[in-house]
């Protein structure tokens, strides 16, 4: 009797662990994605983002990658507020690049960037984070400078 109860409990624990593991999407390397919300006049828009918080990850970004799904992105995290500039070298898909200050407010947006371009896309203001999403996505959700990006990195997630 105890053996059956123990096996049932072990099976239930394994199944609940598998269900939890499947509830959080993973990136291409098998790392869990993080939830991020963009708050605009049209509402709250949820994304699952990869985190780029090392020099190597920030330098690589979304180079050589397939187009992003509507609810996916990459959040570049920097240690300080500074003018930022991104480019699209070795990036085959057009992106929208959202520059964000340390409070989570959108500073500026570079929309519909040109794939493979080496043109500098400046932030036009100090930014601590940068969000890359599929080209056109920021227009679809109505994102504009001054809107808020919620994520633990900006200390404003619910």
Helices and strands as residue ranges (DSSP letters): H 2-23, E 34-40, E 43-52, H 55-60, E 72-86, E 95-100, E 106-110, E 121-134, H 137-141, E 148-150, G 152-154
